[in-house]
Amino acid sequence: MGSTSRPLISQQIINEATEWAIMHGVAFRQADDTARHCPFSIAPMTMDRSMFEHLRKVTPLITKLISNVSEDHDFLQSALAEVAKADPFFARLLSLHQQAQGDTEHRHNPARKPLLLMRTDFMDDRQYGAKIIEFNGIAAGMVPFGQRATEFHAFMREQFPDVYQEWIADRHSMPAENQGLEQLALAIAQAANSIAAAFSSEMPVPVETTQRKPTFLMVVQENEDNVFDQHLLELALQKRGLRTVRRTFEQLSSQLSTGDNKRLLLEGVGAIDVVYLRAGYQYADYYSPARAEAICCQTLSQTRLFIEQHHVAVNATFSQQLATSKTMQMLLTQMPEEDYARWGLTLEQAQLVKRVLAPMKPINPETIHWFNSQANQQQWVLKNQGEGGGHCIFADDISHKLAALAPHEYAAWSLMQRLEPRIREVPTIAVRDSKQTQVNHLVSEIGLFTAFYDGKPVTEMDGYAGYLIRSKPASENEGGIHSGKGILDSLALIN
């Protein structure tokens, strides 16, 4: 399939392409504060329009389901209790979630408002069609890069049409519209304005403060390299009248305080309306070496709890992080579709969701025996609760890992059917560090973004908020843009 070597693209065109990427912020910051362009494909992948429209239809239903599950606090506590015994970080999350909900009297009227900014990642399996890889409910970034990739391929199509046509599978395909950056900014702005309006009848903010606009706080990691993706979102928010600030958990631990009526205040800034976490999905984000804490990461994780105890829109809440975990994905996969009615889905909607959930199995002695004696081991992936990539175990390594697990660790792991995505019909040119490479067998992962605020969709398209395409050589297990062999891509549709 498309393995014939083709003439490479002129270096002049490659240079202009990489300059376009840098100029439009499609880059990573390096240790010396220079910028390196994000690796990208020279032309988009193609997909049948009907498949894309199907994903557009089902993804907001998935988000509705997750949104309602995330606010079903008793269910989260009972369903995930065993995982907490097996995974210390998960135990911390579940404990913080319990503290955030408070006593029974206040459980159904928490101060914080949930802002679910979610990316649902799919692969189009050769045999079974589109299936979900995972839910991403915390730090689900790269909305701006997704839109920029679409814009970049539009630039290539107009500026270098011969090159574009040479490397696309179907010359009659049309770009899939992608307004993810604008739609996400719209959703965040609506949440910020809602919180600000709730306090509008209070006394004016003192003149000496700088608070005048609804304010958006992005919680970031130390020495973050993905700053350009983040700054593009901030610029879009600023255009919508929001003030944006960035802080680490370490900084926030000494800069937050409580105002009247549970208003969240940030030192030197004033009131905060939206908190957006681009950190907090791993222990390292809460680690504070200077504190030498008896209980690792206690102070900074309590800072996150402090945020949730205030009247502020939050993504991601503890609830959202738990509801989008691998174990919850497995539990939803195993449930009869009728059970989804508990979270507001009709039977027809539940059937649509169930059809895109790939089979998953818990780890227990029976599963381990089945895997070692009967399963086709190449057709499964072993996953833990980790976020951010690099947490999957494949093929022969699975048996070794299962043998090494202690029984009390089983609940932190699950098996998922390994997806075999369709291979792109023509090769593509991958551009990395201003150098081009022909990739003959490329597969793609499509992430669809959605935005719900306080349980309701908040975009102009019923909660849908654009897409992100990441492609990789079929031989690679890890397709991360940061450190793997992944490249940024976009989507063209075939009628």
MOGI-V342405 format. One line per field, one symbol per residue. phi: phi as a letter, one per 20 degrees, with the letter a starting at -180 (. if undefined). Layout:
# MOGI-V342405
phi: ???
This chain:
# MOGI-V342405
phi: .meffdffeffffgfffffffffdmebdeegemedcfffbeebffdbfgffffffgfeffffffffgfffeefffgfffdfffffecgffffffffgffffmfffdfebfffdfdedccdecceffednfcfeaecdcleemgffgfffffffffffeecfffgffddfcfefcgegbdgffffffffffffffffffdfeffgfggfeefcdgcdddeceflfeeffgffffffffffeneecccbeggffgcdebdeflmfeddgncofddcdcedboebggfdfcffelffdgmffffffffggfecebeccdfgfffffdffffgffffeffffffggdneffffffffgfdefgccfebgfffffffdcfeffeccecdefdnnmddcclfffgffffefegfegfecbecgfedffegfcfcdedclmddcedecdccddddecccclncfccfclofbnbcdcdbfgfeeddfffceefcfbbccddf
